[in-house]
Each structure stands twice: as structure tokens, then as C-alpha cells.
């Protein structure tokens, strides 16, 4: 069927290309000199497509918006080959990128500059992360009312122990390792020195990347870069005086600013203008551009299975304004679908999870192992793969991390909340009647008895030992070596690589290419992606509580990482 349809489709493409040729010839005098993009939100590596949606129900994008990092890369490669294009403008507006994605954009900026194109950065209120990206541009412009929020990084640590005591709620948790700080949120009156030390180390690494960006992009010494950060935030005029930006210009005046000085204005007494347009307008102006032929054979794509959010049993879902829950049933279903699909020679497990339920994480691990027996699996994470999230990636053939990601937190904890004091305050009386020495283990009306605590400690010891054995087998280390890296210790991607917990640090596209290489596919062939897993349903707060309450043994890292590193994600991978 494809041998019949492809020639017909290509014939239609050719006819349409010929019919539009006069239009392109008429518009050649208006060929853009600058192409403008708008970067906002959390750009996905690849945009997720939902074929069941009708075209008029699909989300409308801003004319200069970027659908995905991969689409932007392909477009910039086309722009770099246009000898008449002078440059590209990147406007940032609420851009929230993890360091790995930011580094991918920096490399694209560098490629454009090497091709002789000017890279211009523009923004109104520019954050730390946005400014770090714009430092890779040739020039940075802001309107006179703009602002550079260059202030460095801060973290607020919370401890609820004293507050819960006042409410009549006591947290009874058992953990393995002082570095497993997740239960400290409920058990401690203030953050522990170990938790503070871990956070400070990760903030130091983030701060160092920001300083390095200023040194490279603004040609400052390290001392000057630190002084500029300590002096922030800046209004646009003060930022210009401090050498943090290169000029002041309102958005409507950009075409006038970019016009060549010797250009004659079109209107009498007017100002000369450069032609600034979107990529689609630029492409429409290309007279002899190559038609988008349909290939004779469909590419064999790499399968991508997302594991996004706190791991729990069941199907998971999204809270309206809270964390995403990765249901083990949904993830396993997607892994099995990728295993059975004959079109897919290799799979990338794209992880963004701080962990969660220990049994649910181990079930996902077994499904990954089952898939790996048939097809090569490369696990990739650019935010966090910690605790149960890291356990899941141990079933892959290779583990890749993005620059600035967080890994580790090998450890478990378990326990419950006792609400007997709260019930007394409310005038509620509950009596616990049991048959069996440990039958009241999970009851919230009292704490643990000695035998119940011993039983729970034995279960936590067994789960932790199993976790160590899983990682040791996957990483080719002894249990003792993994224990030295365990007990809840958290590592940045670079330190995880040095400790042998990941195989490589790189980008998502590199991980996809590596998966195809392991399957014996050509290394330089174009990469196509097939996404497995449906969009998660909405999940009510009671649904989340009930899912997490069913299991009392957790492989979950510090809640601060869940909020700061995990994020809400994007409509794609």
C-alpha cells in the first residue's frame, strides 16, 4: 500500500511546490534578514502528538513559539545554510529549562555563530536561567523598563516535626542511612546538618555554572562575575552600565535597530528597517527550497517510555496543581507495548522521578529487565532519577544523565503517622481490638509496639539489602561498594558518573542515538521517536493519598528535590 500512496503524495507535493513558485518569486524582495523565535515554558526534547485530536482542537502556538528542541535544531540548521540571513533573535519569556536542555540550546547558538549568523537575545524580565542562556548570544537587548533578576540561587528547607506535635500528630518512621532525609520533614524540628550539606553542595554546582556562563559570555573574570551576581537584581539601565547587557531597545524598535546604517528608508522621513519574520515566513520566501518528500520506507523509530512523577501502585495521574504520579500499571503497560512493537528496535526509558513506593518501583524494574532481554534499553534522565526512580533505571543496559541532573538516594524508609493526640483534641475516641501480635502495625491510633517496630525494621532491612543487590548487579559492583554510595546519598550527574552510578552524561538525542547503535542501527541515521504511554488522567488528592497509603515502605528521596528538580514537565518528552 505504501508503494502506491507515497508516489501519489510526492506528486501532489511537487505540484503544490510548482504552483507556489510564482508566489515565492514575488516575495523574494521581502526575504527575512532576521528570524525571530519565542522561547517559553519547559521546551520538550520531542513534542508529544495526540492523533485522536481533531486539528481545530489542537493547541494554537504563538507564531514564533518553539514546539520542541528537536524541531528548533532542524530549523536552525536550515537557517545556518542561508547566505542572505543575517541573524536569529531569541526572545525569552518565562523559560524554564533544566541544565541539559539549556546546554543543548547553547550548542545551537554556537553553531549559528560559527556559520556567521548573529545571535541576538531579547527579554523583558530575565531570570537567572534565562540570563545564563542569553550569555551564549552575541548581544543581549532589553527594553528600558526591563529587568535582569540575576541574584543567584536559594533553597528553603522545611521541618514539620514541632508543628505536627502541636496538632497532636506524631510521625513514626524508620530509615536506613543518615543521608535518607525524606522522613525528616515530619520527624525533625529543624533541618539536619546532613540535609543542609547536601543542598549546599548542589546549590554550589548550580551557582558555579551561572558564574561560568558570565565569564564566557560577558568576558568577565570569575571575581567580577560573582560581584555582578551579588549586586543583583538589576534594572535595564543599571544592567547596561554593569556590562550585563549590550543595549536598550523596545520590541517595536528592533527592526530599526537591526537595519544596516546605509539602508535608505522606504518612506520619506522614516527610519530604515530590517526584515524580521518567523521561521515559517522565512521558509515561504525560499525560492528553490527542497520539497518535503515522503520517504519510500518508514524509519524504524526508537521507542520512548516516560516515567514521570512520584511512583505509586495503580494507574497514576496528574493532580490539578500538584505532583504527577507515575502509576506502575501504566508504566508497565507502556513498556510491554514497546517490547511487542515490531517497528521499534530499541527503547529509551525517559525518567523524571524522585521515587515513591518501593514495591511499585521494583515492579517497574522487572518490566524494564523483561524488555531489555528482547531489545536494548537506555535509561535517560535530565532532572532526577532518585531512590525508586533510580531503582527502575537499573534494568536498562546503559544509564545516561543530563548535565545538572540528580541521581542516587539509594535507600528506603517506612512508618506511619499517629493521630491519637489529634483525636483526643477533637473529642473522638477510638479503640483498637486486635488478634495477632502485629495486627495493629498500621493503625494510626497508636505508635509501634516493640514487636511491631522490630518487624518493620526487619522488612526495611530486607528491602534495603535488595536495593543494594539490584544496583550492585546492574553496575558491576559489590554490595559493599554500593552501600558506601547508598544510605540515601544524593549525587549530581557529574559525581554520579565518577561514582559509577551512570554510564554517560549527555543529551536526550545522544541517548536515543546510542540506543539505536546498541540495536545495530547506523549511528548517523536520522532519529525518529515513537512515544509509548497515554496522557495520564486527572487524579484527585484523595486518590493520591490512598495510593501512597497502601504501601508503608518507600524508596523516595527528599521532598525538596521532588519540588525543585522534578517540576511539572511539558507536553512531550
N, C-alpha and C positions, 0 to 999 in steps of 0.2 A: 504493500500500500504506500509506503514512504517513497519508493522509487517512482510512483506515479504522481504523488502530491508535490514532492519537492520541485520537480521541473516546472509544474504549473505555478507554484508560489514564486519561484525565481523569475519566471516570465512576467508575472504581474509586477514584481519589484522592478524589473528592467523597464517595463512600460511606464510605470509611475515615475521612475528616475528620469526618463526621457521627457515626459510631459512637464516635469518641473524645471527642466533645464532653462527655458526662457525666463522663468521667474528668478532663478539664481543669477542669470546673466544681467537682468535688470537691477538686481540688488548688490552687484559687486562693488559699486561705489560707496556702499554703506557697510562694508565689511568691518566687523568689530576690531578695534585695536586693543581693547582690554575685555576680558571675560570676567564676569563677576559671580562669586559664589557666596551663599549664606550658610554658615556653619552653626548649628544649634543642637541642643539636646545631646543625647548619647548616641552617636552615629554607630550603626551596626556594621560589622565586617561585611555581612551579606544581608540584604533585605529579605524579610520573610514575605512570601507570596501566599495569598489565600484564594485559590482559583474559584471557589464557590461564590465569592462575592461578585456581583454584577459591577460593571465598570462605573456606573453612576453612584454606587455606594462606597467606592474606594476613597481613601483619604486623599484630599487635594493638598499637594505640596506647594510651598512658596516657589515662585518662578526660579529663584536662584538656589533653592534648597538642594541638599545632597541626600540622595536616597540611601547610599551606603558607601563605605570606604572603598570597596572594590569598584563600584561604578565611577567614583571620583578618580581613582587611579587610571582607569581606561580612558576617561575623558582627558585627563591631563597629559597622557601620552600622545593623544591626538593633537592637543594644543601645542605641545612642545615641537611638533613637526611643522607647524605653520610658520613660514619665514616672515610673514607680514604681521603676525601677532606680537604686540609689544610687551604684554604682561597679563597677569591674573590678579584680581582683587579678591581677598578673602575677608568677608565681614563676619565677626564672631558675635553671637547673641545668645547668651545662656548655654554656652558649650560646656558639656560635662563629659570629659574623656578620661579613661584610665591611662596610665603612662604608656602602655603598649600601643594603644590607638594613637595617642599623641605622637609617639615616635614614628609611627607609620606616616602620619601627615608631614612631619618634619623631613622625612626622606623624600616625600613627593615635592616639597618646597625646594629641596636641594637639587632634585632632578630638573625642575623647571629653571632654576637659576643657572645650572650648568648648560642648559640649552640656550642661554642668552635672553631669557624672559625675566622681566621684573616681577617680583612677588611683593604685593602690597597688602599689608594688614590694616584692617579698619575695625573699630568698635566704639561703643558709646560708654558703657560701664564694663571695664575689662577686669576679670577675676585673676587670681594667681595662675590657675591652669591655662586660661586663655592667653595671658601675657607670656607665659612660658612658651606656648606655641608660636605666638607672633614674633618672638625674638628670632625665629628662624627666617623671617621675611627680610627683604631689602629695606623696606621702610614701614613704619608704623604711624598711622594718622588717626587722630581723634577730633571730634568737634570741640569747640571752645568750652562747651558745657559738659564735656566728657569727664571720665574719672578712671584712674588706674588703682584698683584695690590690691596693691602689692603690699601684703602685710605678713607673709609667712603662714605657718600652719599652727593650729591649736587643736587640742583634744580635751574634752570634758569627761572625766571618769566619775561614775556614779556608784554608790553603795547604798543599798536599801535596808540593811540589817536593822539599824535602830528604828527606822520608820515602821518596819513590819512589826517589831516588838511592841511599839506603841499601839498598833492596831490589834494586838493580841494574836499575831501570826508568827509562828516560828518555822524557820527553814532548816530541815534536817537533810544534809547532803553529805555523801561520801565520795571522795575523788581519789584518783591515783596520780600523784605528782603535784608538787607545789606550783608548777607552771600551768596547770589546768585551772585557770582563774575564772571560768564561766560561772560556777556557783557562788563565787564571792560577791556577785551582785546582790544576792539575797542573804548571805550569811555574815558578811563583814559590815562593820560600822563605817569603815573608810577603805579606799583602795589600798591594796597591799603594795609593798616596795617592789615585788616581782612584776606585778601588773604595770606599775608606773615605769619600771625599767624597760619593759618590752615596748610600751607605747612610745617612750622617748627614743628608743633605737630606731623604730620605724619612721617617726617624725624626722629624725636626723637624716635619714636617707631621702625622704621627700624634699626636705629643705636643701640638701646638697644638690639635687637635680635642678631645683629652681635657681640656685646660685650659679651652677654650671651653665644654664641657659643664658643668664645675664652676661656672664663672662664671654661666652662665644658670640652671642648676638649683638650685644651693645658695646663690645670691646672695652670691658672694664676689668680691673684687677679683682681678685677674689675679695679683698678688703672693701673695695668700692662697691661691689655687688651686695655684700652684706649690709653696708651702710645704707644703700638705697632701699633695701627691704626693711630695715629698721626705721627708715624715715617715712614709710607709707602709712596710710593711703595718700594718693596724690590727685589733686585736680589737674585738668589737662594742661593748664598753663605752667604749673609747677613741674609737672612731669616733663614738659618740653625743656624747661630750664635745667632740669637734672639730667637731660640726655636720655630719658627713658622712651621718648617718642621722637619722631622726626618732623612733625608739623601738625598744624591745626587746620581743619577743613570740615565744613558741613557736608552732609551727604549729597545734597543737590549740586554742590560746587565741585565734586570730584571730577566730572568730565572736563571742567575748565582747568583744574589744577594739572591734569594729566595731558592736556593738549600741548603739542610742540610749540615752542616760543615763536617760531617763524610761520605758524599757520595763520592764514587770513580768515577772519570770522565770516560766517555766511551772511549775517545780517549787518547792515551798516550800524556803526557804533556799538556792535555787540562784542562778545568775548569769544575767542576760539574754543572749540570743544573737541575732545577726543571721543571716539565712538565706543561706548561702553554697553555691553549687552550680555545676555545669558548664554550659556553653552548651546542651547537649542537654536538661538538666533545665529550664533556663530556657525553652527553646523549647516544651517539652512543656507548660509551665504557661500559655502564652499562649492565652487562650480563643478569641479571634477572629482568630488569625493567618491570613494568606493561604495557601491551599494552594499546593503547588509544582506548578503546572500545567505540562504538557508543551507546548512551542510547536508551532504548526502547521508552521512551516518550520524546518529545521535551520539554525543560524547558519553562515556561511561563516568558518571559523577562520583565524587567522594561523598559518602553519607555523613551527615552531621546530626548527632543526637544531643540536644541540650539537657543539661542537668542544672537547673537554675533554682536556687532558693534553699530554705530550710527543709531537710529531708524528713519525711514522715511516712507512715504507712497509709495505704489507700491511693486515691487518685490526685490528691493535692489541689491546688488552685491559687487564685490571687485574692488577697484582701483588698478592699477598695482603697485604703490609704495606709497599708502596712506591708509586711514582708510577703514575698512569694513563697509558696510551699510546694516543694517538689515531691509529689506522691510516688512512692516506689512502684506502684502498679502501673502508672502512666509511663514512667521511665523504662521499666522492663518491657512494656508493650512496644515502645519505640525501638528499643534495642533488638527485640525479636523480629520486628518488621524489617530493620536494616539487615539482619542476618539472612532473612529469607528472600530479600530482593535480589534477583539475578543481575540487575543493571549495576549494582554497587560493588566494586572490587575491594574497597577499604572504607573505614569509618573513623571519624573524628568525634570523640566524646568531649563536648564543649561544656566545661564545668564552671559554675559560679555559685559555690555553696560553702557555708561555714560548718556544715554537718547537720546533725539532728539525731534522730532515732538510730541507735546502734544496730538493732535487728534490721531495720529498713535499709540502712547503708550496706549491710552485709548481703542482703538480698540483691541489691543493685550490683554489688561487686561480683556475685556469682553469675549474673546475667552478662556482665562485661566479659568475664572469663569465657563463658559459653560462646559469645560472639567471637572472641579472639581465637578460638580453636578453628574457626572457619575463615575468618577474614582478619587482616591486620588492623589493629585499633591503636590510634594515637590519641592520648588524652591531652587536652589543652585548656588552660585557664589563664585569664588576664586580670582577674580580680582576686578571688580567694578560692582555694581548694584546701580546706582545713578540716581536721577531725574526721567525721564521717564522709565529708566531701573528698578528703584525701584518700580515705579507705577505698572509695569507689574507683578512683583512677588507678589503683594498684593492679587492677585486672587488665590494663592496657599493655601493649608491647613497649611503648615509649611514653614518657610523660614530658610535656612541654609546658613552660610557663612564660607568660608575657612579662616584659620589663615592669618592675614595681609591684608585681602580684605578691600574694601572701600564701604560704603553704605550711603544712605541718600540723601542729596541735594534736599530736598522736597521743591519745588518752581518752579516758571515759570517766563519767561520774553518774551518780544516781541518788535518788532521795525523794522527799515529799515535803509538803507544807502542812504544818499542824495548825488548825484554826480553832482549837478548843477555847483559847482566851477570847477570841472574837465572838464565838458563840455565847460565851458567858456574858459578855458586854451586851449582847442583843437579847439576852433572856431566853436563849434557846438551849434546851437540854437534849443531849443525845447519849444513848447508852450503847456500848459495843458488846455484843454477845458473840463468842467465837467457839468453834470446835476445831482444834488443831493448834499447835504451839505457835505457828507463824501466820495464822489466818488473818490477823489484823494488820499485816505488814503495810498495806497501802491505805489504811484508814487515816483520814485527816483529823480524826478527833483526839488522837494522842500521838506522842512520839514513838520511837522504836524501843522495844524491849531489848535486853542483851542478846537473846537468841535471834531476834529479827535482824538486829544490826549485824550480827555475825553472819547470818545467811546472806544479807545484801552485800556485805564486804566480800564474801566468797564469790558471789556472782560477778561483782565488779572486777575482782582479781582475774577471774576466768576470762571475762570479756577483754580486759586489757592485755592479758597474755596472748589471746587470739589475735588481737590487733597487731601486736608486735610481730607475731609469726607471719601474718599476712604481708606486712611491709617488708620484713626480712626476706621472705621468699621472692617478692616482686623486685626488690632492689639488689639481690645477691649479697646480702649482709647477714651477720649473725644477729640473733635476738638481742644479745648484749649490746652490740653496736647500735641497733635501733633504739634500745632503751635509753642509751646515752643521748639520743636525739629526740626522745619521747618525753613522757611525763607532762605533755601539754605545751612543749616549747614551740614557738612560732618563728618562722623564717621568712625573710623576703626571698624573691625569686633567685637573686644572685647568691645568697647564702645557702638556699636550698640546693642549688646546683653544686656549690662547693662541698656540701654535706652529703651529696649523693642521693638526695631525695627527688630530684628531677634530672632528666637527661639533657635538656637544652633550654635555652632562653631565646625566644624569638617571637615572631608574629603568627597570627592565625593562618594566613595564606601559606607561610612556610610549613606549618604543621600539616595542612591539607596536602601540600606537595610531598611531604615526607611520607604520609600515609599511602599515597599512590605509588611512591617509589618502593615501599615495602611490599606492595602488591605486584611489583614488576612492571609498572607503567612508566612511560617516558618522563624524565624529570622536567623537561621544558614544555610539555604539552599544556594547553590552556586548561585551567581548572574549572570544572562545573561542580555545583553543590546540590545535593538532594537532601532536604531537611525532613527529618522524621520526628513525629510528635505533634499533636494538635495544640492549638492555643489553649492554655489552661483555663478552666471555668472560674467564675467568681466564687470565692469561699467566704462564708460568714465567720465572724470572730469566734462564735461558739463552736463552729466546725474545726477551726484551728486548735482551740483549747482541747476539744475532745480527742483529736488525733494525737496531740502531743502527750495527753494524759494517759493514753493507753499503755505507753512504754515508760518504764521508770529508769532505764539505763540509756544514757545519752552519750553520743560522740559529737559534741558541739563545742565550738571554740567560743571565746569571749564575746558577749553580745555587742561590745563596742565595735568589733570587726564586722559583725553582721550588718550594722547600720552604716559604718563608714566606708567599708570596702565593697560590700555586696551591691548596694544601690538598687534601683528599680529596673534596670535593664532597658532594652529598647525593642522595637517591633522587628526583630531579626536576630541574627547570631553574631 
